[in-house]
Amino acid sequence: MVDGKVRTTMSGKERNQLLSHILALTLIVDKYCVPITPLSADTGIKFRDLCESYKSMGCSINKLKSANTTDNIVAVLKLPIKLPSVILRKRREGGWEVERPCIYLSDSIF
């Protein structure tokens, strides 16, 4: 408790998990096609970080061809979902270790 106020903290993993759930909800609400530019401006998250997060969820980043809109870069989720590739590394002790690409955002946005 600081100055009579209770403060809670989240680990980096919890923040990324919360952000992933929020981005998944934006995909559902916007019928699997989310304009990234206004979302970046509203949330204060860097455009590049949003693109990488959507890509890690299986989305493709596309430019719309219509000239009358400024929100022309969108994240689109299509089926079947194509997730980023998995990297296999050999352990020193024997066996294999699976390394999945993961996007970690900076703490400055929270």
Stockholm file with secondary structure:
# STOCKHOLM 1.0

chainA/1-110         MVDGKVRTTMSGKERNQLLSHILALTLIVDKYCVPITPLSADTGIKFRDLCESYKSMGCSINKLKSANTTDNIVAVLKLPIKLPSVILRKRREGGWEVERPCIYLSDSIF
#=GR chainA/1-110 SS CBTTBCCCCCCHHHHHHHHHHHHHHHHHHTTTEEEHHHHHHHHCCCHHHHHHHHHHTTCEEEECCCTTCSCCEEEECCSSCCCCCCEEEECSSSSEEEECCCCCCCGGGC
#=GC SS_cons         CBTTBCCCCCCHHHHHHHHHHHHHHHHHHTTTEEEHHHHHHHHCCCHHHHHHHHHHTTCEEEECCCTTCSCCEEEECCSSCCCCCCEEEECSSSSEEEECCCCCCCGGGC
//
